[in-house]
Amino acid sequence: MEQLYTKTSPQCKLVTASEETVRFLLDYSKSLSIVEADGMTIENNLN
């Protein structure tokens, strides 16, 4: 299994994210709250 993922393909390009993008995603994931009640799923973004 390890041998399948050790070779890099020439078609793959390494993508880097800016520090701002990473901070935004971390803050968003911390503020997201998912509640399940009576068979419904409610997503809350706590500001």
Jmol script that loads the backbone (N, CA, C; Angstrom):
load data "model"
ATOM      1  N   MET A   1       0.823  -1.192   0.000  1.00  0.00           N
ATOM      2  CA  MET A   1       0.000   0.000   0.000  1.00  0.00           C
ATOM      3  C   MET A   1       0.868   1.257   0.000  1.00  0.00           C
ATOM      4  N   GLU A   2       1.920   1.251   0.786  1.00  0.00           N
ATOM      5  CA  GLU A   2       2.793   2.409   0.878  1.00  0.00           C
ATOM      6  C   GLU A   2       3.405   2.754  -0.473  1.00  0.00           C
ATOM      7  N   GLN A   3       3.709   1.749  -1.252  1.00  0.00           N
ATOM      8  CA  GLN A   3       4.350   1.967  -2.543  1.00  0.00           C
ATOM      9  C   GLN A   3       3.435   2.685  -3.526  1.00  0.00           C
ATOM     10  N   LEU A   4       2.143   2.590  -3.345  1.00  0.00           N
ATOM     11  CA  LEU A   4       1.208   3.255  -4.247  1.00  0.00           C
ATOM     12  C   LEU A   4       1.253   4.771  -4.103  1.00  0.00           C
ATOM     13  N   TYR A   5       1.540   5.270  -2.917  1.00  0.00           N
ATOM     14  CA  TYR A   5       1.443   6.699  -2.647  1.00  0.00           C
ATOM     15  C   TYR A   5       2.789   7.409  -2.568  1.00  0.00           C
ATOM     16  N   THR A   6       3.885   6.707  -2.734  1.00  0.00           N
ATOM     17  CA  THR A   6       5.180   7.350  -2.600  1.00  0.00           C
ATOM     18  C   THR A   6       5.638   8.012  -3.892  1.00  0.00           C
ATOM     19  N   LYS A   7       5.142   7.584  -5.032  1.00  0.00           N
ATOM     20  CA  LYS A   7       5.538   8.180  -6.299  1.00  0.00           C
ATOM     21  C   LYS A   7       4.666   9.393  -6.596  1.00  0.00           C
ATOM     22  N   THR A   8       5.311  10.466  -7.046  1.00  0.00           N
ATOM     23  CA  THR A   8       4.540  11.647  -7.426  1.00  0.00           C
ATOM     24  C   THR A   8       4.332  11.634  -8.930  1.00  0.00           C
ATOM     25  N   SER A   9       3.171  12.019  -9.327  1.00  0.00           N
ATOM     26  CA  SER A   9       2.821  12.054 -10.736  1.00  0.00           C
ATOM     27  C   SER A   9       3.248  13.391 -11.331  1.00  0.00           C
ATOM     28  N   PRO A  10       3.726  13.401 -12.560  1.00  0.00           N
ATOM     29  CA  PRO A  10       4.112  14.675 -13.182  1.00  0.00           C
ATOM     30  C   PRO A  10       2.903  15.588 -13.399  1.00  0.00           C
ATOM     31  N   GLN A  11       1.699  15.031 -13.356  1.00  0.00           N
ATOM     32  CA  GLN A  11       0.486  15.827 -13.545  1.00  0.00           C
ATOM     33  C   GLN A  11       0.074  16.534 -12.260  1.00  0.00           C
ATOM     34  N   CYS A  12       0.591  16.106 -11.119  1.00  0.00           N
ATOM     35  CA  CYS A  12       0.224  16.707  -9.835  1.00  0.00           C
ATOM     36  C   CYS A  12       1.011  17.985  -9.612  1.00  0.00           C
ATOM     37  N   LYS A  13       0.329  18.987  -9.084  1.00  0.00           N
ATOM     38  CA  LYS A  13       0.973  20.254  -8.784  1.00  0.00           C
ATOM     39  C   LYS A  13       0.721  20.566  -7.312  1.00  0.00           C
ATOM     40  N   LEU A  14       1.758  20.889  -6.587  1.00  0.00           N
ATOM     41  CA  LEU A  14       1.637  21.200  -5.172  1.00  0.00           C
ATOM     42  C   LEU A  14       0.947  22.548  -5.003  1.00  0.00           C
ATOM     43  N   VAL A  15      -0.093  22.563  -4.204  1.00  0.00           N
ATOM     44  CA  VAL A  15      -0.854  23.778  -3.969  1.00  0.00           C
ATOM     45  C   VAL A  15      -0.620  24.222  -2.536  1.00  0.00           C
ATOM     46  N   THR A  16      -0.344  25.486  -2.361  1.00  0.00           N
ATOM     47  CA  THR A  16      -0.152  26.012  -1.012  1.00  0.00           C
ATOM     48  C   THR A  16      -1.246  27.028  -0.716  1.00  0.00           C
ATOM     49  N   ALA A  17      -1.638  27.082   0.526  1.00  0.00           N
ATOM     50  CA  ALA A  17      -2.670  28.028   0.964  1.00  0.00           C
ATOM     51  C   ALA A  17      -2.007  29.151   1.751  1.00  0.00           C
ATOM     52  N   SER A  18      -2.574  30.327   1.632  1.00  0.00           N
ATOM     53  CA  SER A  18      -2.023  31.460   2.375  1.00  0.00           C
ATOM     54  C   SER A  18      -2.387  31.320   3.854  1.00  0.00           C
ATOM     55  N   GLU A  19      -1.690  32.042   4.672  1.00  0.00           N
ATOM     56  CA  GLU A  19      -1.944  32.004   6.117  1.00  0.00           C
ATOM     57  C   GLU A  19      -3.351  32.516   6.424  1.00  0.00           C
ATOM     58  N   GLU A  20      -3.817  33.509   5.642  1.00  0.00           N
ATOM     59  CA  GLU A  20      -5.169  34.049   5.812  1.00  0.00           C
ATOM     60  C   GLU A  20      -6.229  32.983   5.568  1.00  0.00           C
ATOM     61  N   THR A  21      -6.046  32.204   4.520  1.00  0.00           N
ATOM     62  CA  THR A  21      -7.009  31.161   4.166  1.00  0.00           C
ATOM     63  C   THR A  21      -7.084  30.098   5.244  1.00  0.00           C
ATOM     64  N   VAL A  22      -5.949  29.688   5.745  1.00  0.00           N
ATOM     65  CA  VAL A  22      -5.913  28.672   6.800  1.00  0.00           C
ATOM     66  C   VAL A  22      -6.584  29.198   8.059  1.00  0.00           C
ATOM     67  N   ARG A  23      -6.302  30.438   8.423  1.00  0.00           N
ATOM     68  CA  ARG A  23      -6.908  31.042   9.615  1.00  0.00           C
ATOM     69  C   ARG A  23      -8.431  31.130   9.450  1.00  0.00           C
ATOM     70  N   PHE A  24      -8.902  31.528   8.260  1.00  0.00           N
ATOM     71  CA  PHE A  24     -10.343  31.630   8.005  1.00  0.00           C
ATOM     72  C   PHE A  24     -11.013  30.273   8.169  1.00  0.00           C
ATOM     73  N   LEU A  25     -10.428  29.235   7.587  1.00  0.00           N
ATOM     74  CA  LEU A  25     -11.016  27.898   7.673  1.00  0.00           C
ATOM     75  C   LEU A  25     -11.025  27.373   9.104  1.00  0.00           C
ATOM     76  N   LEU A  26      -9.975  27.619   9.848  1.00  0.00           N
ATOM     77  CA  LEU A  26      -9.936  27.189  11.247  1.00  0.00           C
ATOM     78  C   LEU A  26     -10.979  27.923  12.082  1.00  0.00           C
ATOM     79  N   ASP A  27     -11.092  29.236  11.886  1.00  0.00           N
ATOM     80  CA  ASP A  27     -12.087  30.005  12.629  1.00  0.00           C
ATOM     81  C   ASP A  27     -13.503  29.575  12.276  1.00  0.00           C
ATOM     82  N   TYR A  28     -13.741  29.310  10.990  1.00  0.00           N
ATOM     83  CA  TYR A  28     -15.075  28.881  10.565  1.00  0.00           C
ATOM     84  C   TYR A  28     -15.421  27.528  11.177  1.00  0.00           C
ATOM     85  N   SER A  29     -14.468  26.603  11.166  1.00  0.00           N
ATOM     86  CA  SER A  29     -14.759  25.274  11.708  1.00  0.00           C
ATOM     87  C   SER A  29     -14.997  25.326  13.217  1.00  0.00           C
ATOM     88  N   LYS A  30     -14.359  26.276  13.902  1.00  0.00           N
ATOM     89  CA  LYS A  30     -14.591  26.421  15.340  1.00  0.00           C
ATOM     90  C   LYS A  30     -15.969  26.998  15.623  1.00  0.00           C
ATOM     91  N   SER A  31     -16.474  27.846  14.710  1.00  0.00           N
ATOM     92  CA  SER A  31     -17.759  28.495  14.959  1.00  0.00           C
ATOM     93  C   SER A  31     -18.942  27.670  14.454  1.00  0.00           C
ATOM     94  N   LEU A  32     -18.696  26.622  13.698  1.00  0.00           N
ATOM     95  CA  LEU A  32     -19.782  25.810  13.147  1.00  0.00           C
ATOM     96  C   LEU A  32     -20.272  24.805  14.182  1.00  0.00           C
ATOM     97  N   SER A  33     -21.577  24.782  14.365  1.00  0.00           N
ATOM     98  CA  SER A  33     -22.194  23.857  15.310  1.00  0.00           C
ATOM     99  C   SER A  33     -23.292  23.096  14.576  1.00  0.00           C
ATOM    100  N   ILE A  34     -23.263  21.780  14.634  1.00  0.00           N
ATOM    101  CA  ILE A  34     -24.270  20.955  13.976  1.00  0.00           C
ATOM    102  C   ILE A  34     -25.075  20.239  15.045  1.00  0.00           C
ATOM    103  N   VAL A  35     -26.393  20.427  14.995  1.00  0.00           N
ATOM    104  CA  VAL A  35     -27.298  19.859  15.985  1.00  0.00           C
ATOM    105  C   VAL A  35     -28.276  18.937  15.273  1.00  0.00           C
ATOM    106  N   GLU A  36     -28.452  17.732  15.796  1.00  0.00           N
ATOM    107  CA  GLU A  36     -29.430  16.806  15.247  1.00  0.00           C
ATOM    108  C   GLU A  36     -30.558  16.627  16.257  1.00  0.00           C
ATOM    109  N   ALA A  37     -31.797  16.853  15.785  1.00  0.00           N
ATOM    110  CA  ALA A  37     -32.952  16.714  16.657  1.00  0.00           C
ATOM    111  C   ALA A  37     -34.157  16.275  15.844  1.00  0.00           C
ATOM    112  N   ASP A  38     -34.843  15.279  16.314  1.00  0.00           N
ATOM    113  CA  ASP A  38     -36.059  14.775  15.671  1.00  0.00           C
ATOM    114  C   ASP A  38     -35.846  14.445  14.197  1.00  0.00           C
ATOM    115  N   GLY A  39     -34.722  13.859  13.858  1.00  0.00           N
ATOM    116  CA  GLY A  39     -34.453  13.458  12.482  1.00  0.00           C
ATOM    117  C   GLY A  39     -34.015  14.593  11.574  1.00  0.00           C
ATOM    118  N   MET A  40     -33.838  15.789  12.110  1.00  0.00           N
ATOM    119  CA  MET A  40     -33.382  16.935  11.317  1.00  0.00           C
ATOM    120  C   MET A  40     -31.963  17.300  11.732  1.00  0.00           C
ATOM    121  N   THR A  41     -31.207  17.816  10.780  1.00  0.00           N
ATOM    122  CA  THR A  41     -29.868  18.305  11.059  1.00  0.00           C
ATOM    123  C   THR A  41     -29.863  19.811  10.865  1.00  0.00           C
ATOM    124  N   ILE A  42     -29.451  20.533  11.890  1.00  0.00           N
ATOM    125  CA  ILE A  42     -29.415  21.999  11.839  1.00  0.00           C
ATOM    126  C   ILE A  42     -27.973  22.439  11.989  1.00  0.00           C
ATOM    127  N   GLU A  43     -27.538  23.284  11.038  1.00  0.00           N
ATOM    128  CA  GLU A  43     -26.182  23.812  11.073  1.00  0.00           C
ATOM    129  C   GLU A  43     -26.245  25.262  11.532  1.00  0.00           C
ATOM    130  N   ASN A  44     -25.513  25.585  12.586  1.00  0.00           N
ATOM    131  CA  ASN A  44     -25.462  26.948  13.118  1.00  0.00           C
ATOM    132  C   ASN A  44     -24.050  27.488  12.973  1.00  0.00           C
ATOM    133  N   ASN A  45     -23.949  28.718  12.499  1.00  0.00           N
ATOM    134  CA  ASN A  45     -22.656  29.400  12.475  1.00  0.00           C
ATOM    135  C   ASN A  45     -22.683  30.412  13.611  1.00  0.00           C
ATOM    136  N   LEU A  46     -21.972  30.109  14.680  1.00  0.00           N
ATOM    137  CA  LEU A  46     -22.000  30.954  15.870  1.00  0.00           C
ATOM    138  C   LEU A  46     -21.037  32.120  15.698  1.00  0.00           C
ATOM    139  N   ASN A  47     -21.577  33.300  15.516  1.00  0.00           N
ATOM    140  CA  ASN A  47     -20.731  34.503  15.335  1.00  0.00           C
ATOM    141  C   ASN A  47     -20.425  35.120  16.663  1.00  0.00           C
TER     142      ASN A  47
END
end "model"
wireframe off; spacefill off
backbone 0.3
color backbone group
